[in-house]
Amino acid sequence: MNGKQYTFLDLGTVNRPYAGALKEAVCRVIDSGRFIGGTEVDAFERSMAALCGTARAVGVSNGLDALRLIFRAYVELGVMRPGDEVIVPGNTFIASVLAVSDCGLVPVFVEPDPLTMNLDTRLVEAAVTPRTRAVMPVHLYGRVCYDATLRDTAARHGLKIVEDSAQAIGAMSATPGRRGGSRRAGALGDAAAFSFYPTKNIGALGDAGVVTTDDATLADAIRQLANYGSDRQYHNIYKGLNCRLDPMQAAILSAKLPFTDRENDARRRLAAVYEARITNPAVTKPLYADDGSAVWHQYVVRVDDREAFRSYLADRGVETGVHYPVAPFDQPCYKEFGGLDMPLSRRLAATVVSLPVSACTSEDDAREISEIINSYKTK
Ligand SMILES: Cc1ncc(COP(=O)(O)O)c(C=O)c1O
């Protein structure tokens, strides 16, 4: 034990390189006197659409609302009806599922592929029923969940593909998207939701999110729904919500967005160290490809005796996380799904451990953490 601390994540450290630009952005908004909508939000939306390669981007309040608004808009536009089904992975963050059920739609859980830890696209076909209207690939941990199987299954059954890109800003698909063109997360399906929760690869200084899409009708409906359902002032065509992105967060994000690739590359370098250095057979490493496609929002290993492993690491100063310890269908709010036969999702929930992979970790740290991991012995 050398007494050194390996921080999992400290948002002060993460934002320090941007401090000057962030302060300038905040001052600009204060000086503008405009605190809802306006040019800061417009500029951020243009940058986000350009980054993803989509025709439209609509800034919204957070990632859950981004997803929720996509489904709500599909319902309002008559593409989906309450009671329709949406296929979701069994091992995602709860927000993916909340967005579906909040709109009166029914989540249908599909097991992950244990190699990618993403929705197993080969199992989607068997989950389709006459009421299925959409599939939600979640690009979990920053790895794109998109392939020809998913694209073709969705096309065959007329399903919308709604990407949960919350963890995957800047990630790339090996398979061309539904409409060709950009292979970036956010441009692969029919609509995508991003989160800028402060811990994300590009984080706001508060809550923020965005929807990206090429579908102008959907984008307009989302913008209206997020603004009390109004298409013009004091004229409400939907029973809407207030889910707007505010100019302060937009200005902050505009300062950070140009550094998306730099942030992601730093994470890729750490993932490469872990991939090369961790050799302990008790620790299953995530699937690794040296093609720069994943953005490693989390670097997640699997260990049978998670608590022993985590406390071994904690004793040696290595902070870790668990994303996520309980499958969504096992949460108390989803009692109706209790007893689902989803052993893989539960197995992942019981064994996943996230290693430090943020800007708080240097490549030397990752080498040292790997050595500590290699000295771990199972009882
Ligand atoms: C996979 C996934 N979906 C949705 C969300 C929801 O985003 P937010 O926290 O901005 O509401 C998050 C992040 O928290 C997430 O990780």
PDBQT file of the ligand as one rigid body, heavy atoms in Angstrom, charges set to zero:
ROOT
HETATM    1  C1  LIG A 401     -28.228   5.394 -20.169  1.00  0.00    +0.000 C 
HETATM    2  C2  LIG A 401     -28.840   6.643 -19.609  1.00  0.00    +0.000 A 
HETATM    3  N1  LIG A 401     -30.055   7.023 -20.025  1.00  0.00    +0.000 NA
HETATM    4  C3  LIG A 401     -30.619   8.146 -19.578  1.00  0.00    +0.000 A 
HETATM    5  C4  LIG A 401     -29.999   8.960 -18.650  1.00  0.00    +0.000 A 
HETATM    6  C5  LIG A 401     -30.741  10.136 -18.130  1.00  0.00    +0.000 C 
HETATM    7  O1  LIG A 401     -30.061  11.336 -18.260  1.00  0.00    +0.000 OA
HETATM    8  P1  LIG A 401     -30.267  12.509 -17.199  1.00  0.00    +0.000 P 
HETATM    9  O2  LIG A 401     -29.552  12.128 -15.949  1.00  0.00    +0.000 OA
HETATM   10  O3  LIG A 401     -29.673  13.705 -17.853  1.00  0.00    +0.000 OA
HETATM   11  O4  LIG A 401     -31.740  12.663 -16.996  1.00  0.00    +0.000 OA
HETATM   12  C6  LIG A 401     -28.714   8.613 -18.211  1.00  0.00    +0.000 A 
HETATM   13  C7  LIG A 401     -27.931   9.443 -17.301  1.00  0.00    +0.000 C 
HETATM   14  O5  LIG A 401     -28.075   9.787 -16.235  1.00  0.00    +0.000 OA
HETATM   15  C8  LIG A 401     -28.128   7.418 -18.669  1.00  0.00    +0.000 A 
HETATM   16  O6  LIG A 401     -26.915   7.037 -18.239  1.00  0.00    +0.000 OA
ENDROOT
TORSDOF 0
